[in-house]
Each structure stands twice: as structure tokens, then as C-alpha cells.
């Protein structure tokens, strides 16, 4: 399992008055100026626009170095320019631009050897800094501006390359009634499912087995879900991770897996925008939440389960990925689960039979 924010401690520096540790608020307010200095230093790069959850996001790079690394997973969402995007994202690195970004200070309660994700809030500004990767993510809700800074392109983690801007989009989405969930997702325009569960439960196996089955691919590791009476699932990243030793489980993907870039611990990173654009789906109504459970024997079956079981499978890994807002995230997840039928997906030995179980379920739900 790749390292992620669920494995890192979270320290929140905030108070009821909305102030953060000394000096942090001033540094956060300087981010737009720092980006402009970085962009002026190396000449900038063309802006890119993406259509995400029925809104347009503009991404502005200080230079050309980071653009191909961070936008490939979103290429299927690229759209025409607009004068008034719902979010402006400003992206740079210190190494190639020569700037020195003012970073929030380490909370004084921690020693210099402590690592984690340091979460800050100041009025309408939210930020998170991860010293181990040097990644600083921030958003100013007032100006609808997001900021992503890394020390150098070489410090980008596999996670950030496969699911970029995740923290920023979670803050932005929350203000629009959307929640990023740690789940896989497949479906058709008529409806689809979230596949949830602990690490190793079979989420990726399930979603990759569906490629080529007639079910559209929305997510392997994260997607947006609307927090309303009839939740909608919105795809985000056209990437997937799979263990190379299991490539024979997915015949249509086998060649792509063998030639894919390395992930971690024997994983391959599939970029579905390169060869599998026909399987990508942007959104669908949520018809069910399936709790994946590797049975290891017999056939794949689907049976009702409690909403409490589904929430327990979904909430912990989602909450730990988004520091400093756990109570709000849990409330949104609870509402989504309450509005959706939940089932246990017991996975049998024959992976090829998994899609048929989901297709039959969706056919029954829509009839």
C-alpha cells in the first residue's frame, strides 16, 4: 500500500478566533505574490482549463516543468477556456523558478524530527503542509484561488502525480456540496456504484475487472460525490494502480500494466487517458454502495448490509486523507450513506465474473 496521508499524524494550528500560529497567516497571504514572482522569473506556461463536477477549474503554472506531471490524470476533463472559472489553481516549485516560498512554521509543540501533515486555518484560508514531501496546499475561498507549491518536481510523490490537487479540491468541493471519497467507482449514465473498503479489500480489483465490460470507469482511488438527496458521483482522475503480479487477472489491461510506469512495491500506474478513453465516464447517479470483501473462494455475491457497515468501510480512510476537517467530512459521508442502499460485495476467485454481478444489480435498480 502506498504511503498516504492516512499514515501521517495531523497537527491543526487554529483557534476559535481564526488565527493560526505566529507568522503563519501572513505567509499564507503571500502565496499569490510568490506565484507571480515565480511566473515572472521563468516566463510562465499556457493556462489549462478542466471541467470537474459541472464547474470549470483553471490551472496556471509558473513554468512548464510541473504541467505534464500534474495534468495527465485530468486530461480527459480538459475543456475550453472561460472568463470566470469556479476555481483558479496556481502551481509552482521553488527549484526551477528560483523563488523561496514563505512556509508556515512547524507548530512549536513538535520537535524538528516530527513528521506529519500540518493543517492551518485563517478566516477563509485553509492550508496543509507536509514536510516529508515539501508539498504546500492552500485555498482562499474569498478569491476562489488555490495554491500548490513543492520544493522541486523530484519531490512529488506517486500519490500527487496520480491524483493531483486532491487536498485543494476537497476544500473547494466542500463549499459546493461535494465530498471527495476514498472509493472506487463504476457505472453507466443511468447509474453506478461506489466500491468501498479497507486497504486490500478488493476495490481496485473490482473496478479494473470492469474495464471493457460495458461499465464506465470513474475512479480507482477517489471521486467526488454530491451531498444532496440524490447523490451524483463525479469522476476525477483517469489513473489506476495495480500489482504487476496480478496482470493476468485483467486480460484487456495486461499489456498496459506491463509497460506502465512503476508505482510502489511492485505496483504499476495505469494512465487510462492513453489507451482506454472509451471506458471513462464523467458522472452518474449513485445507485449503491458496495463494501468489498475478499472471500477468496466460491463465486462473487452481493447481499444487503447495514449503512453502519458501509460507513465504517468508507469513513476512516476518507477522513484521514483530509486533515483538520474530520467532523465535517464525517457528517457529509453520513448523509451520503443514509441516502443510498448498501451491500456487501463478497469477491470470489473468478475475477471475470465480478462485472456481471454489478451489471445485474444496476439493471434491477433501474427497472
C-alpha positions as CSV (number, residue, x, y, z in Angstrom):
1,X,0.0,0.0,0.0
2,X,1.4,3.4,-1.0
3,X,2.2,5.9,1.7
4,X,-0.6,8.4,2.1
5,X,-1.9,10.9,4.5
6,X,-3.8,8.3,6.4
7,X,-0.4,7.2,7.8
8,X,0.7,10.6,8.9
9,X,-0.2,12.4,12.1
10,X,-2.2,15.6,11.7
11,X,-1.5,18.7,13.7
12,X,-4.0,21.5,13.4
13,X,-2.9,25.1,14.3
14,X,-6.0,27.1,14.7
15,X,-8.1,28.8,17.3
16,X,-11.7,29.9,17.8
17,X,-10.7,33.4,16.8
18,X,-9.5,32.1,13.4
19,X,-5.8,32.8,14.0
20,X,-3.0,30.4,13.4
21,X,0.4,30.0,14.9
22,X,2.5,33.2,14.9
23,X,3.5,34.3,11.4
24,X,1.6,31.6,9.6
25,X,-1.3,33.7,8.4
26,X,1.0,36.4,6.9
27,X,2.9,33.7,5.0
28,X,-0.3,32.2,3.6
29,X,-1.5,35.5,2.4
30,X,1.8,35.9,0.4
31,X,1.2,32.9,-1.8
32,X,-0.3,34.8,-4.8
33,X,2.6,37.2,-4.8
34,X,5.1,34.3,-4.6
35,X,3.5,32.7,-7.6
36,X,3.6,35.9,-9.7
37,X,7.3,36.2,-8.8
38,X,7.9,32.6,-9.9
39,X,6.0,33.1,-13.1
40,X,7.8,36.3,-14.0
41,X,11.2,34.6,-13.3
42,X,10.8,31.8,-15.9
43,X,8.2,33.1,-18.3
44,X,5.1,31.1,-17.3
45,X,3.2,28.4,-19.2
46,X,-0.1,28.2,-21.0
47,X,-3.1,28.1,-18.7
48,X,-5.2,24.9,-18.8
49,X,-9.0,24.5,-18.1
50,X,-10.7,21.4,-16.8
51,X,-14.4,20.6,-16.4
52,X,-14.9,19.0,-13.0
53,X,-18.3,18.3,-11.3
54,X,-20.1,20.6,-13.7
55,X,-17.7,23.5,-12.9
56,X,-14.6,24.9,-14.7
57,X,-11.2,24.9,-13.0
58,X,-8.3,26.9,-14.4
59,X,-4.8,25.7,-13.7
60,X,-2.0,28.3,-14.0
61,X,1.7,27.1,-13.9
62,X,4.7,29.3,-13.2
63,X,6.6,27.3,-15.7
64,X,6.4,24.2,-17.9
65,X,8.1,21.8,-15.6
66,X,5.2,20.7,-13.4
67,X,2.4,20.8,-16.0
68,X,2.9,17.4,-17.7
69,X,3.4,15.7,-14.3
70,X,0.2,17.1,-12.7
71,X,-2.3,17.4,-15.5
72,X,-2.0,13.9,-17.2
73,X,-4.6,12.3,-14.8
74,X,-7.1,15.1,-15.7
75,X,-6.5,15.2,-19.4
76,X,-9.9,13.6,-20.2
77,X,-11.6,16.6,-18.4
78,X,-9.8,19.3,-20.3
79,X,-12.2,21.9,-21.7
80,X,-12.4,25.3,-23.4
81,X,-11.3,28.5,-21.7
82,X,-13.7,30.6,-19.7
83,X,-13.5,34.1,-18.3
84,X,-14.9,33.2,-14.9
85,X,-13.7,29.8,-13.6
86,X,-15.1,28.4,-10.4
87,X,-11.5,27.9,-9.1
88,X,-8.1,29.3,-10.1
89,X,-5.2,27.0,-9.2
90,X,-1.7,28.5,-9.1
91,X,1.1,25.9,-9.2
92,X,4.9,26.3,-8.9
93,X,8.1,24.8,-7.5
94,X,10.9,26.7,-5.8
95,X,13.8,24.8,-7.5
96,X,13.1,25.6,-11.2
97,X,11.7,29.1,-10.5
98,X,14.4,30.3,-8.1
99,X,11.8,31.7,-5.6
100,X,11.8,30.9,-1.9
101,X,8.2,30.3,-0.8
102,X,7.4,31.5,2.7
103,X,6.1,28.4,4.5
104,X,4.0,28.1,7.7
105,X,6.2,27.3,10.7
106,X,6.2,23.9,12.4
107,X,3.9,24.1,15.4
108,X,6.0,24.7,18.5
109,X,4.7,21.6,20.2
110,X,6.6,19.4,17.8
111,X,10.3,18.7,17.6
112,X,12.2,19.1,14.4
113,X,12.2,15.3,14.0
114,X,8.4,15.0,14.0
115,X,6.7,14.5,10.7
116,X,3.1,14.7,9.7
117,X,0.6,16.9,7.9
118,X,0.3,20.4,9.5
119,X,-3.1,21.9,8.9
120,X,-3.9,25.6,9.2
121,X,-6.9,27.8,9.1
122,X,-7.1,31.6,9.0
123,X,-10.5,33.1,8.2
124,X,-11.4,31.9,4.7
125,X,-7.9,30.5,4.1
126,X,-7.2,26.8,4.6
127,X,-3.8,25.2,4.2
128,X,-1.9,22.0,4.7
129,X,1.8,21.4,4.7
130,X,3.6,18.1,4.5
131,X,7.3,18.4,5.4
132,X,8.2,14.9,4.1
133,X,7.2,15.9,0.5
134,X,7.5,19.7,0.9
135,X,4.0,19.9,-0.5
136,X,2.0,23.0,0.5
137,X,-1.6,23.1,-0.5
138,X,-3.8,26.1,0.3
139,X,-7.1,27.8,-0.8
140,X,-8.6,31.2,-0.3
141,X,-12.3,30.8,-0.5
142,X,-12.9,34.5,-0.8
143,X,-11.0,34.9,-4.0
144,X,-11.6,31.3,-5.2
145,X,-7.9,30.8,-5.6
146,X,-6.0,27.6,-4.8
147,X,-2.2,27.2,-4.4
148,X,0.1,24.2,-4.7
149,X,3.8,24.5,-4.1
150,X,6.5,21.9,-3.9
151,X,10.2,22.3,-3.4
152,X,11.1,20.6,-6.6
153,X,9.4,18.3,-9.2
154,X,11.5,15.4,-7.9
155,X,9.8,15.7,-4.5
156,X,6.3,15.0,-6.0
157,X,5.0,11.7,-4.5
158,X,3.4,9.0,-6.6
159,X,0.1,9.9,-5.0
160,X,0.4,13.6,-6.1
161,X,1.3,12.5,-9.6
162,X,-1.7,10.1,-9.9
163,X,-4.3,12.3,-8.0
164,X,-3.1,15.9,-8.1
165,X,-4.6,18.8,-6.2
166,X,-6.5,16.4,-4.0
167,X,-6.4,18.5,-0.8
168,X,-7.3,21.7,-2.6
169,X,-10.2,20.1,-4.5
170,X,-11.6,18.7,-1.3
171,X,-11.8,22.1,0.3
172,X,-13.2,23.6,-2.8
173,X,-15.7,20.8,-3.3
174,X,-17.0,21.0,0.3
175,X,-18.1,24.6,-0.4
176,X,-20.1,23.3,-3.4
177,X,-21.8,20.4,-1.6
178,X,-19.3,17.8,-2.8
179,X,-17.2,15.3,-0.9
180,X,-14.1,13.5,-2.1
181,X,-14.4,9.9,-1.0
182,X,-11.7,7.2,-0.8
183,X,-13.5,4.7,-3.1
184,X,-13.6,3.1,-6.5
185,X,-16.5,3.8,-8.8
186,X,-18.0,2.3,-11.9
187,X,-21.3,2.8,-13.7
188,X,-23.3,3.9,-16.7
189,X,-25.1,7.3,-17.4
190,X,-28.2,5.7,-15.8
191,X,-26.4,4.9,-12.5
192,X,-23.4,3.4,-10.8
193,X,-21.8,2.2,-7.6
194,X,-19.1,3.2,-5.1
195,X,-16.8,0.3,-4.1
196,X,-15.5,0.9,-0.6
197,X,-13.4,-1.0,2.0
198,X,-10.2,-1.1,3.9
199,X,-6.8,-1.4,2.0
200,X,-6.6,-4.8,0.3
201,X,-10.4,-5.4,0.4
202,X,-10.5,-5.6,-3.4
203,X,-11.6,-2.1,-4.5
204,X,-9.1,-1.9,-7.3
205,X,-9.6,-5.5,-8.3
206,X,-13.3,-4.8,-8.7
207,X,-13.0,-1.6,-10.7
208,X,-10.3,-2.9,-13.0
209,X,-12.2,-6.1,-13.7
210,X,-15.0,-3.9,-15.1
211,X,-12.8,-2.3,-17.8
212,X,-14.3,-3.5,-21.1
213,X,-17.5,-4.9,-19.5
214,X,-19.7,-2.0,-20.6
215,X,-19.4,-0.3,-17.2
216,X,-17.8,3.1,-17.3
217,X,-14.7,3.8,-15.1
218,X,-15.0,6.8,-12.8
219,X,-12.4,6.1,-10.1
220,X,-9.9,3.7,-8.6
221,X,-8.9,5.7,-5.5
222,X,-11.1,8.8,-5.2
223,X,-14.0,10.6,-6.7
224,X,-16.4,13.5,-5.8
225,X,-19.9,12.7,-4.5
226,X,-22.6,15.3,-4.2
227,X,-24.2,15.8,-0.8
228,X,-27.8,16.1,-1.8
229,X,-31.0,14.0,-1.8
230,X,-29.9,12.0,-4.9
231,X,-26.1,11.8,-4.8
232,X,-24.2,12.1,-8.0
233,X,-20.7,10.6,-8.5
234,X,-18.2,12.6,-10.4
235,X,-15.0,11.1,-11.8
236,X,-11.7,12.9,-11.3
237,X,-8.5,11.0,-12.1
238,X,-8.0,8.7,-15.1
239,X,-5.4,6.7,-13.3
240,X,-5.3,3.4,-11.5
241,X,-2.7,1.3,-9.6
242,X,-2.4,-2.4,-9.9
243,X,0.0,-5.0,-8.7
244,X,2.1,-6.3,-11.7
245,X,1.9,-9.9,-10.4
246,X,-1.9,-9.8,-10.9
247,X,-1.8,-8.5,-14.5
248,X,-3.2,-11.8,-15.8
249,X,-6.4,-11.1,-13.9
250,X,-7.2,-8.3,-16.3
251,X,-6.5,-9.6,-19.9
252,X,-7.5,-6.4,-21.6
253,X,-5.1,-4.4,-19.4
254,X,-2.2,-6.9,-19.3
255,X,-0.1,-5.2,-21.9
256,X,-0.7,-1.7,-20.5
257,X,0.2,-3.0,-17.0
258,X,3.5,-4.5,-18.1
259,X,4.5,-1.3,-19.9
260,X,3.2,1.1,-17.2
261,X,5.4,3.3,-15.0
262,X,6.3,2.0,-11.6
263,X,4.3,2.9,-8.6
264,X,5.5,1.5,-5.3
265,X,6.0,-2.1,-4.0
266,X,5.5,-3.7,-7.4
267,X,2.6,-1.6,-8.4
268,X,2.1,-0.3,-11.9
269,X,0.4,3.1,-12.6
270,X,-2.1,3.0,-15.4
271,X,-2.9,6.2,-17.3
272,X,-6.2,5.4,-18.8
273,X,-6.2,8.5,-21.0
274,X,-3.5,7.0,-23.1
275,X,-5.3,3.8,-24.3
276,X,-8.6,3.5,-22.6
277,X,-10.5,6.7,-23.0
278,X,-13.5,4.7,-24.2
279,X,-14.1,3.3,-20.7
280,X,-14.0,6.7,-18.9
281,X,-17.2,8.1,-17.5
282,X,-17.6,11.6,-16.0
283,X,-20.6,11.2,-13.8
284,X,-23.6,9.1,-12.8
285,X,-26.3,8.9,-10.2
286,X,-25.3,6.8,-7.2
287,X,-27.4,3.7,-7.0
288,X,-25.5,1.7,-4.4
289,X,-22.5,1.5,-2.0
290,X,-20.8,-1.9,-2.2
291,X,-18.5,-2.9,0.7
292,X,-15.8,-5.1,-0.9
293,X,-14.8,-8.2,0.9
294,X,-12.2,-10.7,-0.5
295,X,-13.8,-14.1,0.1
296,X,-11.0,-16.0,-1.7
297,X,-13.3,-18.9,-2.6
298,X,-16.6,-19.6,-4.3
299,X,-18.4,-17.1,-6.6
300,X,-18.9,-13.4,-6.3
301,X,-22.1,-12.5,-4.5
302,X,-24.0,-9.4,-3.4
303,X,-26.1,-9.2,-0.3
304,X,-27.6,-6.3,1.7
305,X,-25.6,-4.8,4.6
306,X,-26.2,-2.1,7.1
307,X,-25.5,1.5,6.5
308,X,-23.3,1.5,9.6
309,X,-21.1,-1.2,8.0
310,X,-20.8,0.8,4.8
311,X,-19.9,4.0,6.7
312,X,-17.3,2.1,8.7
313,X,-15.7,0.9,5.4
314,X,-15.8,4.4,3.8
315,X,-15.2,7.0,6.6
316,X,-11.8,6.2,8.2
317,X,-9.7,6.2,5.1
318,X,-11.5,9.2,3.7
319,X,-11.3,11.3,6.8
320,X,-7.6,10.6,7.4
321,X,-6.7,11.9,3.9
322,X,-8.1,15.3,4.7
323,X,-6.6,16.8,7.8
324,X,-8.3,19.3,10.1
325,X,-11.9,18.8,9.0
326,X,-12.8,15.3,10.3
327,X,-16.2,16.3,11.8
328,X,-17.4,18.0,8.7
329,X,-16.2,15.1,6.4
330,X,-17.9,12.5,8.7
331,X,-21.2,14.5,8.6
332,X,-21.2,14.6,4.8
333,X,-20.3,10.9,4.5
334,X,-23.1,10.0,6.9
335,X,-25.6,11.9,4.8
336,X,-24.5,10.3,1.6
337,X,-24.6,6.8,3.1
338,X,-28.1,7.4,4.6
339,X,-29.4,8.3,1.2
340,X,-28.0,5.2,-0.6
341,X,-28.7,1.4,-0.4
342,X,-25.7,-0.5,0.8
343,X,-24.5,-4.0,0.0
344,X,-21.6,-6.4,0.8
345,X,-19.8,-7.5,-2.3
346,X,-18.2,-10.8,-1.5
347,X,-15.5,-11.4,-4.1
348,X,-14.9,-14.9,-5.4
349,X,-11.9,-16.5,-7.1
350,X,-13.1,-15.8,-10.7
351,X,-12.4,-12.1,-11.2
352,X,-14.0,-12.1,-14.6
353,X,-17.5,-12.7,-13.0
354,X,-17.4,-9.5,-10.9
355,X,-18.7,-7.1,-13.6
356,X,-21.8,-9.3,-14.3
357,X,-22.8,-9.1,-10.6
358,X,-22.7,-5.3,-10.7
359,X,-24.4,-5.1,-14.1
360,X,-27.2,-7.3,-12.9
361,X,-27.6,-5.2,-9.7
362,X,-27.8,-1.9,-11.7
363,X,-30.3,-3.4,-14.1
364,X,-32.5,-4.4,-11.2
365,X,-32.2,-0.9,-9.6
366,X,-33.2,0.9,-12.8
367,X,-36.1,-1.4,-13.6
